[in-house]
């Protein structure tokens, strides 16, 4: 189980770094994000086909594809690696109900439901909490393996960590160097 969680952490970190490089158009050598995309694609593909995480990861991959989030060549490399591994290895487990639940939650995370400015819905959209909430519900109410919860927590923590690392290395104008700390006004 620990190797599965480690791969989820690596995949989350690599996915966020690639996402930040692509979205912010950072001027770095093209090979670096390609290597990271291959790592996250192969990791997620193996986890989706060879572990109990199949319904969760396949649903999230399909949600990303359907919502148009695979919109950069780097992400296409990651998606191709995911598909290659997923297609070439036999599927260990698949539950259509969990797949449907995680597909809907993944789409909710990716589509931003009308982009409200405030309230609970805005927090869920901004922080992408629909899938973690669905995972908690699946584990508590539907008897899904606890591995789902640990896996999504590992992925999310390292996904956010990857964003923080990119922000430290390539700070945006006006952004805080530390997560959760807003730049305040200087006292005169």
C-alpha positions as CSV (number, residue, x, y, z in Angstrom):
1,X,0.0,0.0,0.0
2,X,2.8,2.4,0.8
3,X,4.2,2.1,-2.8
4,X,0.8,3.0,-4.1
5,X,0.6,6.1,-1.9
6,X,4.2,7.0,-2.9
7,X,3.3,6.8,-6.6
8,X,0.2,8.9,-5.9
9,X,2.4,11.5,-4.2
10,X,4.9,11.5,-7.1
11,X,2.0,11.7,-9.7
12,X,0.4,14.7,-7.8
13,X,3.6,16.6,-7.6
14,X,4.6,16.0,-11.2
15,X,1.1,16.8,-12.5
16,X,1.0,20.2,-10.7
17,X,4.5,21.2,-11.8
18,X,3.7,20.3,-15.4
19,X,0.4,22.2,-15.1
20,X,2.1,25.3,-13.7
21,X,4.7,25.2,-16.4
22,X,2.1,24.9,-19.1
23,X,-0.3,27.5,-17.7
24,X,2.3,30.1,-16.8
25,X,4.3,29.5,-20.0
26,X,7.5,29.3,-18.0
27,X,10.7,29.5,-20.0
28,X,12.4,26.3,-19.1
29,X,13.9,23.5,-21.2
30,X,11.0,21.5,-22.8
31,X,12.5,18.1,-21.8
32,X,11.9,18.7,-18.0
33,X,8.1,19.0,-18.2
34,X,8.0,16.1,-20.7
35,X,9.9,13.9,-18.3
36,X,7.5,14.9,-15.5
37,X,4.5,14.3,-17.7
38,X,5.8,10.8,-18.5
39,X,6.3,10.1,-14.8
40,X,2.8,11.1,-13.8
41,X,1.2,9.4,-16.8
42,X,3.0,6.1,-16.2
43,X,2.4,6.2,-12.5
44,X,-1.3,7.0,-12.8
45,X,-1.7,4.4,-15.6
46,X,-0.1,1.7,-13.5
47,X,-2.1,2.6,-10.4
48,X,-5.3,2.7,-12.4
49,X,-4.8,-0.8,-13.9
50,X,-2.9,-2.7,-11.2
51,X,-4.4,-1.5,-7.9
52,X,-7.8,-1.0,-6.3
53,X,-7.6,2.7,-7.4
54,X,-8.7,1.8,-10.9
55,X,-12.3,3.3,-10.7
56,X,-11.0,6.5,-9.1
57,X,-8.1,7.2,-11.4
58,X,-9.9,6.1,-14.6
59,X,-12.8,8.4,-13.7
60,X,-10.6,11.3,-13.0
61,X,-8.7,10.8,-16.2
62,X,-12.0,10.7,-18.2
63,X,-13.2,13.8,-16.3
64,X,-10.0,15.7,-17.3
65,X,-10.5,14.6,-20.9
66,X,-14.2,15.5,-21.1
67,X,-13.7,18.9,-19.5
68,X,-10.9,19.8,-21.9
69,X,-8.2,20.0,-19.3
70,X,-5.8,18.0,-21.4
71,X,-5.1,21.2,-23.4
72,X,-1.3,21.3,-23.7
73,X,1.2,19.0,-25.4
74,X,2.8,18.3,-22.0
75,X,-0.5,17.0,-20.7
76,X,-1.1,15.1,-23.9
77,X,2.2,13.3,-23.3
78,X,1.0,12.4,-19.7
79,X,-2.4,11.3,-21.0
80,X,-0.8,9.1,-23.8
81,X,1.5,7.4,-21.2
82,X,-1.5,6.8,-18.9
83,X,-3.5,5.3,-21.8
84,X,-0.5,3.2,-23.0
85,X,0.0,1.6,-19.6
86,X,-3.7,1.3,-18.9
87,X,-4.4,-0.4,-22.2
88,X,-1.4,-2.7,-22.1
89,X,-1.9,-4.0,-18.6
90,X,-4.9,-6.1,-17.5
91,X,-7.5,-4.2,-15.4
92,X,-7.2,-5.5,-11.8
93,X,-10.6,-4.2,-10.5
94,X,-13.4,-2.0,-11.7
95,X,-16.6,-0.9,-10.0
96,X,-19.0,1.0,-12.2
97,X,-20.8,2.7,-9.3
98,X,-17.5,4.1,-7.9
99,X,-16.4,5.0,-11.4
100,X,-19.7,7.0,-11.9
101,X,-19.4,8.7,-8.5
102,X,-15.8,9.8,-9.1
103,X,-16.5,10.8,-12.7
104,X,-19.2,13.2,-11.6
105,X,-17.0,14.5,-8.7
106,X,-14.1,14.9,-11.1
107,X,-16.3,16.9,-13.6
108,X,-17.5,19.1,-10.7
109,X,-13.9,19.8,-9.8
110,X,-12.9,20.6,-13.4
111,X,-15.9,22.6,-14.6
112,X,-16.3,25.3,-11.8
113,X,-20.2,25.2,-11.6
114,X,-21.0,28.8,-12.7
115,X,-18.0,30.3,-10.9
116,X,-19.7,31.7,-7.8
117,X,-17.8,34.6,-6.1
118,X,-18.4,33.5,-2.5
119,X,-20.0,30.9,-0.3
120,X,-19.5,27.1,0.2
121,X,-19.8,26.4,-3.5
122,X,-17.0,28.9,-4.3
123,X,-14.7,27.3,-1.8
124,X,-15.5,23.8,-3.2
125,X,-14.7,25.0,-6.7
126,X,-11.6,27.0,-5.9
127,X,-10.1,24.3,-3.7
128,X,-11.3,21.4,-5.9
129,X,-12.9,19.6,-3.0
130,X,-15.6,17.7,-4.8
131,X,-13.5,14.5,-5.4
132,X,-12.1,14.4,-1.8
133,X,-15.7,14.8,-0.6
134,X,-16.9,12.0,-2.9
135,X,-14.0,9.8,-1.7
136,X,-14.9,10.4,2.0
137,X,-18.5,9.6,1.2
138,X,-17.6,6.4,-0.8
139,X,-15.4,5.2,2.1
140,X,-17.8,6.0,4.9
141,X,-21.1,5.2,3.2
142,X,-20.4,2.8,0.4
143,X,-17.7,0.7,1.8
144,X,-15.0,1.8,-0.7
145,X,-11.4,0.8,0.3
146,X,-9.7,3.2,2.7
147,X,-6.9,3.2,0.1
148,X,-9.0,5.7,-1.9
149,X,-9.0,8.2,0.9
150,X,-5.2,7.8,1.6
151,X,-4.5,8.0,-2.1
152,X,-6.5,11.2,-2.8
153,X,-5.0,12.8,0.3
154,X,-1.4,12.0,-0.8
155,X,-2.1,13.2,-4.4
156,X,-3.7,16.4,-3.2
157,X,-1.0,17.3,-0.7
158,X,1.8,16.7,-3.2
159,X,-0.2,18.5,-5.9
160,X,-0.4,21.6,-3.8
161,X,3.3,21.1,-2.8
162,X,4.3,21.1,-6.4
163,X,2.5,24.3,-7.0
164,X,4.2,25.9,-4.0
165,X,7.6,24.7,-5.3
166,X,7.0,26.3,-8.7
167,X,5.8,29.5,-7.0
168,X,9.0,29.6,-4.9
169,X,11.2,29.1,-8.0
170,X,9.2,31.3,-10.4
171,X,7.2,33.8,-8.3
172,X,4.3,35.6,-9.9
173,X,4.1,39.4,-9.6
174,X,2.2,40.4,-6.5
175,X,2.0,36.8,-5.2
176,X,2.9,35.8,-1.7
177,X,6.1,33.8,-1.4
178,X,4.6,31.5,1.2
179,X,1.3,29.7,0.8
180,X,-1.5,31.1,2.9
181,X,0.3,34.4,3.6
182,X,-1.0,37.5,1.9
183,X,1.2,40.4,1.3
184,X,0.2,43.1,3.6
185,X,0.7,46.8,3.4
186,X,3.9,48.2,4.9
187,X,3.5,50.5,7.8
188,X,5.0,54.0,7.3
